[in-house]
Amino acid sequence: MRISKQGRGGKTVTVIDGFTRHADDLENLASDLKRSCGSGGTVRGMSIEIQGDARERLRIKLSGLGFAVKG
């Protein structure tokens, strides 16, 4: 998990990568994460981008879903 502002006009995005699931599973996970943060986001390749700095909320949510979170 990391924060990125590169190529986004100075806006902050939380990037979560390192997933080994299928694209359909990532779409469902991204939808769940966006809902829990109350913000937008997208799936790009094998990573999920959530608008804003939502690291703490995402860390708690992902840990609750059984994912190991680094960063």
C-alpha positions, 0 to 999 in steps of 0.5 A, a space after each residue: 500500500 502506498 500513496 501516489 500523486 504522480 500524473 494525477 494533477 497533484 491529487 492523492 491516490 492510495 494504491 494497493 497492489 500485490 494481489 494475485 486474484 482474478 480481475 473479477 475478484 479485484 473489481 468486487 474487492 475494489 467496490 467494497 473498499 470504495 464503499 467502506 471509504 466513501 470515495 471513488 477509485 478504480 482497478 488498474 491492472 493488478 492494483 486498486 487505486 482509491 481516491 485520497 489518503 485512506 491508508 488507515 481505513 484500508 489497512 483495517 478493512 483489508 486486515 479484517 478480510 484476511 489480507 496481509 498489509 505492508 506499507 
